[in-house]
Amino acid sequence: MGLNPLQIAMLRWYEASMVGELAVSHAPMGLAFDGNNLWVANSSSDDVSKVRVNDGAVLGAFSVGRTPVAVVFDGINIWVANSGSDNVTKLAEDGSVVGSFAAGVSPVAIAFDGSSIWVANGGADTIMKLRAADGALLGSFPVGPSPRGVAFDGTNIWVTSSASNTVIKLRASDGANLGSFAAGNGPAGIAFDCTNVWVANNESNSVSKIRVQDGANLGTFAVGRAPVSLAFDGTNIWVVNSGADSVTKLRMQDGTVVGTFPVGRSPHGVAFDGASIWVANTGSDSLSKR
């Protein structure tokens, strides 16, 4: 596709192009956008749904491993982290399985850095690096206890450690640990906004804004109950509040709350498609589009 690392880090698979709720399979959690379609990891049905974003048509549901919880697009293929079977599944655009690869213990989050797939292992306190071309293991690196989220900033990989209230910065080229930085209580999801990373602090109902150069905390902002994941839309940060059945929209520059909007029950994953925000509602087996 000819994207540079910064575009990949920002998940910008769109050229910058139905508000409502759409039924999918059981207990959707992770979301990823591939430039045309949304891929939804359905944790209780062990499959992934493919949804056309322009009209919400469900184009198929494809079997993967047990308890899929996270999904990422690598520019060609879809990768799914299967927490219940300790592996990742690589799917082609048509949903066919390209391969299945071991991925530590309880993989819970996944990211792409332009050439490799990074998988956070919630049950092993590690992150694994797989070559996207063939799934070969390139390394396994220790991080903090109970990693829950992972993001790429164009150069480095950031991992949240929910049990130590920190985020860990790894050099993407070799996995070298570049530092551990304080976040709020129970950090979960993490997202990159082109300059800083934002961390959803699940146990303190807040979001931390952290400068990527040195890990400095640039602010902590109150959101809804039990935030779990975030997405950047080019201007704002969207935060999924799993305990409040809502999403909060924050202004990127200063963390000001622009608005809070209802979604389905027990929302979890979130993705931006270039025009709209999509939220996976685990408790109501649906997607919300705003």
N, C-alpha and C positions, 0 to 999 in steps of 0.2 A: 504493500500500500504506500510505501514511501514516507511513513510517518516518522517524525523525529522522537527521541526519548521523552521530551516534554509533552508532546501530544499523547503518547502512550500513557504516561503517568497521569494525565488528566482524563483518561478513558475517552478520548475524543475520536470515536469511530464514526462520527457523523460529519456531514459537511456544514452543519448548522442550518438545519432546515428551517372527542368522547370524554370528556371529563366524566368519571363515574367509577363503577366497580365491575370487575370481570371475574367470573368463576374460573378456577383452574383446578388442579388436582389437590391432594390432601396435604395440609400444613406446609404451604410454600414458605421458603426462608430466603435463600440467596437469589439475586438477580444480576444479570449482565446484559448489556446491549451490544449488538454486533454491527450496527450501522443501519440495519433494516428491521431486525426482529429482537424481541426480548426473550431471554432464556431464563427459566424459572426452576430452581431446585426445589422439588416437592419432597419434604423430609419424611412424610409418613407413607408415601406411595412408591418410594424408591425409583422415581423417574424425574425427567426434566421436560417441562412444557416449552414449546416454541410458539411465541405470540407475535403476530404482525402488529407493529405499533400504530400504523396509520388507521386501522379500523378495529383492532382488538381481536381479530380472528385467531383462533387457536389452530395452528398448523400441524400439530402433532404432539405426542407425549412419548418419550424415549426412555427405555429402561437403562439404569446405571447401577451403581453399587447400593449398599444399604445406608439409609439415612443420609441422603445428600443434603448438604446445608449451605454450600457456597459454590459459586460459579464465576468463571472469568473467560473473556474472549482474548485470543492471542493474535488476532488479525486474520486468521484462517480457520482455526478450530476453537471449539468450546471445551473447557476443562471444568470438571465437577469434583469437588471434595466430598467424599463419602465417609462421614464420621463413623458410621456403624460397621464398615468393612475395611477401614484403615487403608484406603486406596484412593486414587483419583482416576476418573474416566475421561478419556479424550474422545470427543465427538466431532464428526464432520458436519458440514453445513446442513446436510439432509438428515442428521440425527443418527447416522450409522456410527457404530463404535469403531474408532481407529485403534484404540489400545486401552489397557488398564494397567496401572502402575502402583506399586507399593508406596505408601506415603506416611510412614510413622504410625503413631497411635492417636486415634480420634482427630483426624484432620478437620479443622473448623473454619479456616480462612485461606484464601488463595489470591495471588496477584501475579501479574505478568510484567517483566521488565524490558521487553523488546526482543529477548532471545531465550529467556528462561522462565519457568513457572516456580513460584515460591509458595510453599504449603506450610501453614502453621499447625503444629501438632499439639492440640490442647491437652492430650494425655501423656506427652513425653517432654514437654517444656523445650521443644526444639523447633527449628524451621528447616525444611528441606528445599533444596534447589534442584529442579529437574530441567533437563534440556528440552525445550519445547518441540524440537524437531523429531525426537524419538523417545522422550520420556526417561532418558538415561539419568541416573542419579549423579549430580555434580558435587554434592556436599550436604552435610547435615550439621547445623550450627546451634549451639545452646543459646537460649534466650531466657527471659524471666519466667517464673512459674505461671502456669495457666495462660498461655498466649491465646488471644481471642480475635485479633484483627491484624491485617497486614496491608500496607500500601507502598507504592513506588513513587519516588519524588523526581524521577528523571536521572538520578545517579545512585541513590541509596534506597534501601528497604527499611521500612519502619514497622515494628511489631509491638502491639500492646500486650502488657503483662498484667492481667486482671488481679492476680494475687499479690503483686508487689506495688501496684499503683504507679507503674512506670511505663514508658515507651522506650524501646531499644532501637538504635540506629545501626544498621549493618551496611557495609559497602557491598553494592550489588556485584561487583566484579569478582570478589573472592570471599565474601561473607565475613570479613573482618569486623569486629565489634568496635564501633566508633563512639559509643557512649550510651548511658542509660539516664533518662530524664524523668523528673516527676510529672505526673498527671494528677487527675482527681481520683476518687475512690472507684475501684472496679472498672478500669478502662476497658472498653470493648471495641467498637468499630473505630476506624480511622480513615481519613480522606485527605487528599492533597489538593490545594487550591491554586497551584502554580508558583506559590511563594512559601506557604506555611502548611503544616499538617494540623488537622483538627481531630480531636479525640473525644468520643462519647464516653462520659464517665457514668456508667450504669448505676452505681450505688450512691452517687452524690447529685444526681439530677442536674448535671451540668455538662458543658463542653469546654475543653481547653484548646487554646490556639497556641501552637508551638512553632517557633522559628526553626527552619530546617538547618540553617548554617551551624547553629550552636546549641539547639535544644532549649533556648530561653522561652519561658512561658510568657506570652504576650497578652494573656487575659483568660479569665474563666467566666463563662456566661451561663446563667440559669436557663434551663429548658423544661420540658415536661418530665413526667415520672419515668424512670428506668430507660434512659436513652440507650440504644443498642447499635445504631448504624448511621452513616452520614453520606451525603452526596453533594458535589459541587456543580452548579449549573452555569458557571461562567461569571456569575455576579454574586450569588448567594450560597450559603450552606444550608442544606436541608437535613434536619435531625429527626430520626424516627424514635418516638417515645413509646416503647412497648407497653409500659404500665398505664398509659393515658389514652391509648388508641388515637394517637394524633401525630402530626409532623409539625415541627417548628422551623420556620424560615428565618435565618439570621443573615444580616448584612455582612459580607465578607470583611469590609474595611474595619469595622469596629464592634462586631458582634451584636449590634442592635437587633432586637426581635422585630421582624417585619410583620409576622403573623403566625398564628397557630391554627391548624386545620384538621378536622376530623378525618379519620380513615377507617379501615375495618378493625376487627378485633385482634389484639396481640400482634401488631405489626412488627416486622423484623427487617427484611432487606429493602434496599432502595437503589434506584438507578435513574439516570437522566438520559433522555433519548435525543437531546438537541432542541427539544421544544417543550417536553412535559416531564414531570417527575412521576415515577412509578413506585409503588410501595407494595411489598408482599405482606399480606395479612394472614399470619400463621393460624390464628384462631378462627377465621371465617372462610378459609380455603378460597381466597380471592386476591385480586390485585386492585389497587386504587390508582387512578390516574388523575393528576392535577396539572 
